[in-house]
Amino acid sequence: MSFRRITLPALAALAISGPALAQQHHRHKQGTDQAQSASAATGSDAAGPVQTPARATARGQSEDDIVVVVNGQPITHRDVDDRGRLFALSTGLPISEDVLSRLRPQITRQLIDEKLRMQEIQQRHINVPIEQIAKSIDGIEQRNGMAKNALRDRLGKDQVSMTTLIDQIRVQLAWSSVLREQLGERARVTSAEIRQRQDSLKRSSGEPEYELSEIFVPVEDPKNSADALRFSNIIIQQLHEGAPFAIAAAQFSQSQTALDGGSIGWVQADTLDPQVVSVVNRMPIGAISDPVRVAGGYEIVTLAGRRQVGRQMTTVLDLRQAFVPFTTPLNPQTPTAQQQAALARAVTLSKTAHDCDQIAAANKDFGEHRPSDPGAVQLDRLNPQMAHVLEPLAVNEPSHPLVSGDGIDVIMVCSRTEKNLADLDTGQIADQLLSERVEMVSRQLNRDLHRRAVIDMRSSS
C-alpha cells in the first residue's frame, strides 16, 4: 500500500479532536529511567517500575506471572492486561472480560513485536528525549481538553500503569529513527523518481482514487492466521460499537500509518493490494470493511472519500485567528467580569481590524494561546458551522466574535485559492514515495527480528 511520511504518533491514541479551529487541524535500565523522567515531566508518579501488589487475573493467575520471554526479557500477564485496559479506556467503551480475553493472544504478539523493536532500538543506542515523550502526553491531554496530569489520574483510576502508555509512545517514536537509519541513502528521493510518479499520475487522469485509513494486523506465522482473523473481527466489532477508527489504529495497527491514526491519505488503485481495491470499489463513504487478506496479514479499511485523479477542485483558505481566552469555563447565563471584558476586546478587534497582520498582532497581545496561523484550510472540510461563518467573508474581513466554552475567536480570511487537490506538488510526491519505502523496510526488518529471536512462550495469555 502507499503510505505517508512518518509523523509524531497519533497514538496519542486517546486523542479526540477539539472544538477550536486550530485543533481541527538503551538499555533496560535506561528505558526505566526514561519512563520515570517522563513521568516526572508530566507529574506522574506511576511511570517507573510499578510497586503494586500482584493481582489475580480473571483466569486465576498472578498478574506477575510470565507469559513469554523474548530474548531473555519477560512479558507478564500484567503487561498484557494493562494494554487491553488501555484500549478499553481509550475507546471510551465498556469492554467485557470476554472481549478482553479474546484480545489477549494478539495483544501478546503485539507486545512481542514491541519488545523486539525496543531491543533493536537499544542495540542502535537510539534515545527518545524525555521532553518528546512528555510533549506527546501533554498533546493527548490537550486534544482531550484535559487538565495537566488528568490523564495520569484517569489511567490510575482504571488501574492502568502510566508506563503502558509511555512505553508505547517511546517505541513508536524511536522505531521511526531505526527505519531512517535502515533506509540510509534510500531515504533520498530523486527528481527522476518524482517525475516518473508525476507521469504516472497524468496517465491515470480520470481514474478513481480513494481516501483511506487502515488497521493492519500482521500474520508472521501462518499457524496464527485464525487468531489474527478473530482479532480483526473483534476490532471491527468495537468500531461498529463506536470506537474511533484512529484510536483503534494507533493502539493495534502494525503499519507505520498507526503513527497517523491509520490514515493513508489519497491513493490510487495501482498502489493498493488488488484485494483491497475490490472491496473499496463496493464500499459507501464512511463504511468499514471486513478483514481483507493481503500479503503479510489482514487489512481493515475505512473509506473517507472517492474522487477522480486530476479532477478535484476545492477552495483553500489562508486564515489568521486571534483568541481571547477565558480564565474559567463559560456559563452563558452568568458570564464573569473577565469573560465580559474578553467579549468587549473581541468585539473591538472585529470592528477595527483591516488586515491579517493586525489579527496576528492581536493574538500575540492576547497571549497566543492558539496559533495565529492555523495553516491552510480546505473549505469543504470544515464543519458546517465554521464553513457558514467563513464562506461569505471577503478577504481581509474579520468574522464576528465566535464564542466557545473556553474563549472567543476572531478569524480573518487572508486569501482564497482554487486548487486541484489531485495535483500533488513535488514535496507531496516525495513524501508518498518515501513512506512506501519506509513501510516496506519496517515489515522486512520486523520479519528479520522474528527470525533471529528466541521467543519462549511460558503460559497461555
Backbone hydrogen bonds, N-H to C=O, Kabsch-Sander energy under -0.5 kcal/mol:
donor,donor_aa,acceptor,acceptor_aa,energy
3,F,432,Q,-0.5
10,A,259,L,-1.2
13,A,11,L,-7.5
14,L,11,L,-1.0
15,A,12,A,-3.2
23,Q,20,A,-1.0
24,Q,21,L,-1.6
25,H,21,L,-1.4
31,G,27,R,-2.9
32,T,28,H,-2.0
33,D,29,K,-3.0
34,Q,30,Q,-2.3
35,A,31,G,-2.1
36,Q,32,T,-2.3
37,S,33,D,-2.6
38,A,34,Q,-3.0
39,S,35,A,-2.2
40,A,36,Q,-2.2
41,A,37,S,-2.5
42,T,38,A,-1.4
43,G,40,A,-1.0
44,S,39,S,-3.7
51,Q,49,P,-0.7
52,T,50,V,-1.1
57,T,61,Q,-3.7
60,G,57,T,-2.1
63,E,55,R,-3.0
65,D,62,S,-1.7
67,V,75,I,-3.0
68,V,75,I,-1.6
69,V,456,D,-2.2
70,V,73,Q,-3.4
71,N,69,V,-0.7
71,N,454,V,-3.1
73,Q,70,V,-1.9
75,I,68,V,-2.4
77,H,65,D,-2.2
78,R,63,E,-2.8
80,V,76,T,-1.9
81,D,77,H,-2.9
82,D,78,R,-2.7
83,R,79,D,-1.7
84,G,80,V,-1.8
85,R,81,D,-2.6
86,L,82,D,-2.2
87,F,83,R,-1.9
88,A,84,G,-2.2
89,L,85,R,-2.8
90,S,86,L,-2.7
91,T,87,F,-1.9
92,G,88,A,-1.1
93,L,88,A,-0.8
95,I,93,L,-0.6
96,S,94,P,-0.5
100,L,96,S,-2.4
101,S,97,E,-2.3
102,R,98,D,-1.7
103,L,99,V,-1.5
104,R,100,L,-1.4
107,I,103,L,-2.4
108,T,104,R,-2.7
109,R,105,P,-1.7
110,Q,106,Q,-2.4
111,L,107,I,-2.6
112,I,108,T,-2.1
113,D,109,R,-2.3
114,E,110,Q,-2.4
115,K,111,L,-2.5
116,L,112,I,-2.6
117,R,113,D,-2.5
118,M,114,E,-2.8
119,Q,115,K,-2.3
120,E,116,L,-1.9
121,I,117,R,-2.5
122,Q,118,M,-2.7
123,Q,119,Q,-2.2
124,R,120,E,-1.7
125,H,122,Q,-1.4
126,I,121,I,-2.3
127,N,125,H,-0.6
132,Q,129,P,-0.8
133,I,129,P,-1.5
134,A,130,I,-2.8
135,K,131,E,-2.5
136,S,132,Q,-1.9
137,I,133,I,-2.2
138,D,134,A,-2.8
139,G,135,K,-2.4
140,I,136,S,-1.8
141,E,137,I,-2.1
142,Q,138,D,-2.7
143,R,139,G,-2.7
144,N,140,I,-1.3
145,G,142,Q,-1.5
146,M,141,E,-3.4
150,A,147,A,-2.2
153,D,149,N,-1.7
154,R,150,A,-2.4
155,L,151,L,-2.8
156,G,152,R,-2.5
157,K,153,D,-2.2
158,D,154,R,-1.4
159,Q,156,G,-1.7
160,V,155,L,-2.9
161,S,159,Q,-0.5
163,T,46,A,-0.8
164,T,161,S,-1.5
165,L,161,S,-0.7
166,I,162,M,-2.4
167,D,163,T,-3.1
168,Q,164,T,-1.4
169,I,165,L,-2.4
170,R,166,I,-2.7
171,V,167,D,-2.4
172,Q,168,Q,-1.9
173,L,169,I,-2.5
174,A,170,R,-2.7
175,W,171,V,-2.6
176,S,172,Q,-1.1
177,S,173,L,-0.9
178,V,174,A,-1.9
179,L,175,W,-2.4
180,R,176,S,-1.9
181,E,177,S,-2.1
182,Q,178,V,-2.7
183,L,179,L,-2.4
184,G,180,R,-1.6
186,R,183,L,-2.2
187,A,184,G,-1.7
188,R,185,E,-1.9
189,V,187,A,-0.6
190,T,188,R,-0.5
194,I,190,T,-1.8
195,R,191,S,-2.5
196,Q,192,A,-2.2
197,R,193,E,-1.9
198,Q,194,I,-2.5
199,D,195,R,-2.7
200,S,196,Q,-1.9
201,L,197,R,-2.2
202,K,198,Q,-2.1
203,R,199,D,-2.1
204,S,200,S,-1.1
205,S,202,K,-1.3
206,G,309,V,-2.7
207,E,204,S,-3.0
209,E,307,R,-2.6
210,Y,267,V,-2.8
211,E,305,G,-2.5
212,L,210,Y,-0.7
212,L,265,G,-1.9
213,S,302,T,-1.7
214,E,262,G,-2.8
215,I,300,I,-2.1
217,V,215,I,-0.6
217,V,298,Y,-2.9
219,V,296,G,-2.9
224,N,221,D,-2.7
225,S,222,P,-1.7
228,A,224,N,-2.2
229,L,225,S,-2.2
230,R,226,A,-2.4
231,F,227,D,-2.6
232,S,228,A,-2.4
233,N,229,L,-2.2
234,I,230,R,-1.9
235,I,231,F,-2.2
236,I,232,S,-2.3
237,Q,233,N,-2.2
238,Q,234,I,-2.2
239,L,235,I,-2.4
240,H,236,I,-2.5
241,E,237,Q,-1.3
242,G,239,L,-1.3
243,A,238,Q,-2.6
248,A,244,P,-2.2
249,A,245,F,-2.6
250,A,246,A,-2.3
251,Q,247,I,-2.0
252,F,248,A,-2.5
253,S,249,A,-2.1
254,Q,216,F,-2.9
258,A,255,S,-2.0
259,L,256,Q,-1.6
260,D,257,T,-1.9
261,G,258,A,-1.6
262,G,257,T,-2.9
263,S,260,D,-1.5
264,I,212,L,-2.7
265,G,212,L,-1.5
267,V,210,Y,-2.6
269,A,208,P,-0.9
271,T,268,Q,-1.7
272,L,269,A,-1.7
276,V,273,D,-0.7
277,V,273,D,-2.2
278,S,274,P,-2.3
279,V,275,Q,-1.5
280,V,276,V,-3.1
281,N,277,V,-2.4
282,R,279,V,-1.3
283,M,280,V,-1.3
286,G,303,L,-3.8
287,A,284,P,-1.9
289,S,301,V,-2.9
292,V,299,E,-2.6
293,R,291,P,-0.5
294,V,292,V,-0.5
294,V,297,G,-2.6
297,G,294,V,-1.9
298,Y,217,V,-2.8
299,E,292,V,-2.6
300,I,215,I,-2.1
302,T,213,S,-2.1
303,L,287,A,-1.5
304,A,211,E,-3.2
304,A,302,T,-0.6
305,G,211,E,-1.1
307,R,209,E,-2.2
309,V,207,E,-3.4
311,R,308,Q,-2.1
314,T,419,K,-2.1
316,V,314,T,-0.6
316,V,417,T,-3.3
317,L,377,V,-3.4
318,D,415,S,-2.2
319,L,317,L,-0.6
320,R,412,M,-1.9
321,Q,372,S,-2.1
322,A,410,V,-2.4
324,V,322,A,-0.5
324,V,408,I,-3.2
326,F,406,D,-2.8
330,L,405,G,-2.0
334,T,331,N,-1.3
340,Q,336,T,-2.2
341,A,337,A,-2.2
342,A,338,Q,-2.2
343,L,339,Q,-2.1
344,A,340,Q,-1.9
345,R,341,A,-2.0
346,A,342,A,-2.2
347,V,343,L,-2.7
348,T,344,A,-2.2
349,L,345,R,-2.2
350,S,346,A,-2.5
351,K,347,V,-1.7
352,T,348,T,-1.5
353,A,349,L,-2.5
358,Q,355,D,-0.5
359,I,355,D,-1.2
360,A,356,C,-2.5
361,A,357,D,-2.4
362,A,358,Q,-2.3
363,N,359,I,-2.4
364,K,360,A,-1.8
365,D,361,A,-2.0
366,F,362,A,-2.0
367,G,364,K,-1.3
368,E,363,N,-2.7
377,V,317,L,-2.5
379,L,315,T,-2.8
379,L,377,V,-0.6
381,R,378,Q,-1.7
382,L,378,Q,-0.5
382,L,379,L,-1.2
387,A,383,N,-2.7
388,H,384,P,-2.2
389,V,385,Q,-1.2
390,L,386,M,-2.5
391,E,387,A,-2.6
393,L,390,L,-1.0
396,N,413,V,-3.2
397,E,394,A,-1.8
399,S,411,I,-2.5
402,L,409,D,-3.1
403,V,401,P,-0.7
404,S,407,G,-2.9
407,G,404,S,-0.5
408,I,324,V,-2.5
409,D,402,L,-2.6
410,V,322,A,-2.0
412,M,320,R,-2.6
413,V,397,E,-0.7
414,C,318,D,-3.5
414,C,412,M,-0.6
415,S,318,D,-1.2
417,T,316,V,-2.3
419,K,314,T,-3.0
419,K,417,T,-0.6
421,L,312,Q,-3.2
421,L,419,K,-0.9
423,D,420,N,-1.9
424,L,422,A,-1.0
429,I,425,D,-2.2
430,A,426,T,-2.5
431,D,427,G,-2.3
432,Q,428,Q,-2.2
433,L,429,I,-2.6
434,L,430,A,-2.6
435,S,431,D,-2.5
436,E,432,Q,-1.8
437,R,433,L,-1.7
438,V,434,L,-2.6
439,E,435,S,-2.3
440,M,436,E,-1.8
441,V,437,R,-2.6
442,S,438,V,-2.6
443,R,439,E,-2.2
444,Q,440,M,-2.2
445,L,441,V,-2.8
446,N,442,S,-2.2
447,R,443,R,-2.1
448,D,444,Q,-2.2
449,L,445,L,-2.5
450,H,446,N,-2.0
451,R,447,R,-2.2
452,R,448,D,-1.9
453,A,449,L,-0.9
453,A,450,H,-0.5
455,I,453,A,-0.7
456,D,69,V,-2.8
456,D,454,V,-0.6
457,M,455,I,-0.7
458,R,67,V,-2.9
459,S,67,V,-1.6
